[in-house]
Amino acid sequence: ILDLLTTSNAAASTQSDIVQGCFKSLTLLITHHKFAAASSNRKPSSEASGENKISEKFQHDGAHPLSEEQMQALLNFLHSAVIESDHHNATFGLVKAISSKRFMSAEFYDLMDIILKLSVQSQKSAIRLLSSQIFLQYLMDYPMGKQRIDRHLQQIVLNIKYEYEEGRLSAIDLLTSVIQKFPFPVLESNSQLFFLPLVLQMVNDDCKSCKEAVANCISVLIKRLSTDTVQNLFDYVKRWSQSSGIDSIPMQKAAAQLFGIFVVTRPDYIKRGSNLADLMALTVKAINKHVPFDDD
């Protein structure tokens, strides 16, 4: 099958019936029950527990039907296939099959970088959705060092500022899914990485649907965080609500919306200590500042 992909004239177009047929056959081969059984019996890789170390070497232990050289050739071919794909079912089905087997190689990680770009930049909603699903599964399941995780998270956050609305919505949805599914300690350590850019996007985005998606993402974040971390974020919002000057008005408006999000998502926190009294005092102050009253 690989010889057909790499030597046939059909390889000149990843959309040809021959190429798509090869992708379907490879998907069936990779997901065959023989290799599924081998995969379920294998011991966890030592890299899975190593936080700062990960092997870029291909893992071949009987759970994979292809050799290292064959996988390199296939993955390199997929780099262009996922970008050019019109018949995306076979192409992305193969990528999902490879990902489910937890192949680890430099070529695979490069492919995941392309998949992340497609989750935002593809003009087809189906490809954006498939790419987001594949990348989220990879992010959750694959052993990787802190540096790689940080790089991926930073890129996901940057993507919420993408120039086109559909891409931004896709990026916001992916970030929301990450926040929902990430292990609690990782989420806690990255809370400010997520929170501050989300607030700025809520302030600056001109699209109503994007603003609503960002507000929902912030709600999901606040709901999952510890009380101490929520306190730190709430302190930011209090400072924004008390800022002065014409340039501060957008952040004051954002603070008012964020107060509402805190009240709805974390009533347990709002009732704690003097938080409710502080919130009421800030709200009254904001009303007196921005709502005109007649003297009589």
C-alpha positions in Angstrom: 0.0 0.0 0.0 2.8 2.4 0.9 4.6 1.6 -2.4 1.4 2.5 -4.2 1.2 5.8 -2.3 4.8 6.8 -2.9 5.5 5.5 -6.4 2.2 5.8 -8.1 1.3 8.8 -10.2 -1.8 9.0 -8.0 0.5 10.4 -5.3 0.7 13.6 -7.3 -2.8 14.3 -6.0 -3.8 13.3 -2.5 -7.4 13.5 -3.6 -7.3 10.7 -6.1 -9.4 7.6 -5.6 -6.2 5.5 -5.3 -4.8 7.6 -2.5 -8.1 7.7 -0.6 -8.5 4.0 -1.0 -5.0 3.5 0.3 -5.8 5.6 3.4 -8.9 3.6 4.1 -6.9 0.3 3.8 -4.2 1.6 6.1 -6.8 2.7 8.6 -8.2 -0.8 8.7 -4.7 -2.3 9.0 -3.7 0.0 11.9 -6.9 -0.6 13.8 -7.0 -4.4 13.2 -7.9 -6.3 16.3 -4.5 -8.2 16.2 -2.7 -4.9 16.9 -5.3 -3.6 19.3 -4.7 -6.7 21.4 -1.0 -6.1 21.4 -1.5 -2.5 22.3 -3.7 -3.3 25.3 -1.1 -5.7 26.6 1.9 -3.4 26.4 3.4 -1.8 29.4 3.2 2.0 29.9 6.1 3.8 28.4 8.6 5.3 30.8 8.1 8.6 28.9 4.5 8.8 30.1 5.6 9.6 33.7 8.5 11.8 32.8 7.4 15.4 33.0 10.4 17.1 31.4 11.6 14.3 29.2 10.1 12.6 26.2 11.6 10.3 23.5 11.1 11.5 20.0 12.0 8.0 18.8 9.4 5.9 17.1 7.9 3.3 19.4 7.5 -0.1 17.8 6.6 -3.0 20.1 4.2 -5.3 18.2 1.2 -2.9 18.6 2.0 -1.2 15.3 1.8 -2.9 12.0 4.3 -0.6 10.3 8.0 -0.2 10.7 9.7 3.1 11.7 10.7 3.8 8.1 7.2 3.1 6.8 5.6 5.3 9.5 8.0 8.2 8.6 7.1 7.9 4.9 3.4 7.7 5.7 3.4 10.7 8.1 5.4 12.8 5.7 2.8 12.1 3.1 0.0 13.0 5.5 1.6 16.4 6.1 0.4 17.5 2.7 -2.6 15.3 2.5 -4.4 16.9 5.4 -3.9 20.4 4.0 -5.1 19.5 0.5 -7.8 17.2 1.6 -11.3 17.7 0.1 -12.3 14.1 0.8 -11.4 14.5 4.4 -13.1 11.4 5.9 -10.4 8.9 4.7 -7.5 11.3 5.4 -8.5 12.3 8.9 -9.7 8.8 9.7 -6.2 7.6 9.1 -4.8 10.4 11.3 -7.2 9.4 14.1 -6.2 5.8 13.7 -2.5 6.6 14.0 -3.2 8.9 17.0 -5.2 6.2 18.8 -2.1 3.9 18.6 0.1 6.6 20.3 2.8 6.6 17.7 5.6 8.8 18.8 8.0 10.3 16.3 9.2 13.8 15.3 7.1 13.4 12.1 3.9 12.8 14.1 4.4 15.8 16.3 4.9 17.9 13.2 1.7 16.5 11.9 -0.1 17.6 15.1 1.2 21.1 14.6 -0.4 21.2 11.2 -3.7 19.7 12.6 -3.8 22.5 15.2 -3.4 25.1 12.5 -6.2 23.5 10.5 -8.5 23.6 13.5 -8.5 27.4 13.1 -7.5 28.1 9.5 -9.4 25.6 7.4 -12.3 27.1 5.5 -14.4 23.9 6.0 -16.2 23.6 9.3 -16.0 19.8 9.2 -12.2 19.9 9.0 -12.0 22.5 11.7 -14.1 20.2 14.0 -12.2 17.0 13.1 -8.9 18.8 13.6 -9.9 20.1 17.0 -11.1 16.7 18.1 -7.9 15.0 17.0 -5.7 17.6 18.6 -7.6 17.5 21.9 -7.2 13.7 22.1 -3.5 14.0 21.3 -3.1 16.7 24.0 -4.9 14.5 26.6 -3.3 11.1 25.8 0.2 11.7 24.6 3.2 11.8 27.0 5.0 15.0 26.5 7.3 17.3 28.4 6.3 20.6 30.0 8.0 22.7 27.3 5.9 21.0 24.6 2.7 21.3 26.6 3.3 25.0 27.3 4.0 25.6 23.6 0.8 24.0 22.6 -1.3 25.8 25.2 0.2 29.2 24.2 -0.7 28.5 20.6 -4.2 27.6 21.4 -4.6 30.8 23.4 -3.1 32.9 20.6 -5.6 31.3 18.2 -8.6 32.9 19.9 -7.4 36.2 18.3 -7.5 34.7 14.7 -8.7 37.3 12.2 -11.7 35.4 10.9 -14.8 34.7 13.1 -15.2 31.0 12.3 -11.6 30.3 13.2 -11.9 32.3 16.4 -15.0 30.3 17.4 -13.2 27.1 16.7 -10.2 28.1 18.8 -12.4 29.2 21.7 -14.3 25.9 21.6 -11.0 24.0 21.7 -9.7 26.1 24.6 -13.0 25.5 26.4 -12.6 21.7 25.9 -9.0 21.9 27.1 -10.2 23.7 30.3 -12.9 21.1 30.9 -10.7 18.1 30.4 -7.2 19.1 31.6 -5.9 17.6 34.9 -6.6 20.0 37.8 -2.9 20.7 38.7 -2.1 21.7 35.1 -5.2 23.9 34.9 -4.3 25.6 38.1 -0.8 26.4 37.0 -2.0 27.8 33.7 -5.0 29.8 35.0 -3.6 33.2 34.3 -2.3 32.1 30.9 -6.0 31.4 30.0 -7.8 34.0 32.0 -6.1 37.3 31.0 -6.2 36.7 27.2 -9.8 35.6 27.4 -10.8 38.8 29.2 -9.0 40.9 26.6 -10.7 39.0 23.8 -14.1 39.5 25.5 -13.3 43.2 25.5 -11.9 43.6 22.0 -13.9 41.1 19.9 -16.5 42.7 17.7 -18.4 39.5 17.0 -21.3 38.8 19.4 -21.1 35.0 19.1 -17.4 35.1 19.8 -17.9 37.3 22.9 -20.6 34.9 24.2 -18.2 31.9 23.5 -15.4 33.6 25.4 -17.7 34.5 28.3 -18.8 30.8 28.5 -15.1 29.7 28.4 -14.3 32.0 31.3 -17.3 30.5 33.2 -16.0 27.0 32.7 -12.5 28.1 33.9 -13.7 29.8 37.0 -16.0 26.9 37.9 -13.0 24.4 37.8 -10.5 26.4 39.7 -9.7 26.3 43.5 -11.0 29.0 45.8 -7.5 30.5 46.3 -7.0 30.8 42.5 -10.4 32.3 42.0 -9.6 34.8 44.7 -6.5 35.9 42.7 -8.6 36.3 39.6 -11.3 38.2 41.4 -8.7 40.6 42.7 -7.7 41.4 39.1 -11.4 42.1 38.3 -11.8 44.4 41.3 -8.8 46.5 40.2 -10.2 46.8 36.7 -13.5 47.9 38.0 -11.8 50.8 40.0 -9.6 51.9 37.2 -10.0 55.5 36.0 -9.7 57.5 32.7 -11.4 57.2 29.3 -9.2 54.3 28.2 -10.3 52.3 31.2 -14.0 52.2 30.3 -13.8 49.0 28.3 -12.1 47.2 31.2 -14.7 48.6 33.6 -17.5 47.2 31.4 -15.6 43.8 31.3 -15.3 43.9 35.1 -19.1 44.3 35.4 -19.7 41.3 33.2 -17.1 39.3 35.0 -18.7 40.0 38.4 -21.9 38.5 37.0 -19.9 35.4 35.8 -18.4 35.0 39.3 -21.8 35.3 40.9 -23.4 32.7 38.6 -20.6 30.2 38.5 -19.1 30.4 42.0 -21.8 31.5 44.5 -19.8 29.5 47.1 -16.9 31.9 46.6 -19.0 35.1 46.5 -20.6 34.2 49.9 -17.2 33.7 51.4 -16.0 36.4 53.9 -16.5 39.9 52.7 -16.6 39.1 49.0 -20.4 39.8 48.7 -20.1 43.1 50.5 -17.1 44.1 48.4 -19.0 43.3 45.2 -22.1 45.3 46.3 -19.9 48.3 47.2 -18.1 48.2 43.8 -21.4 47.8 42.0 -23.0 50.8 43.7 -19.8 52.9 43.1 -19.9 52.0 39.4 -23.6 52.9 39.1 -23.0 56.3 40.8 -20.1 56.9 38.5 -21.8 56.1 35.1 -25.5 56.6 35.6 -26.6 60.3 35.8 -29.1 61.3 38.5 -31.2 64.5 38.7 -30.6 66.6 41.7 -34.2 66.5 42.7 
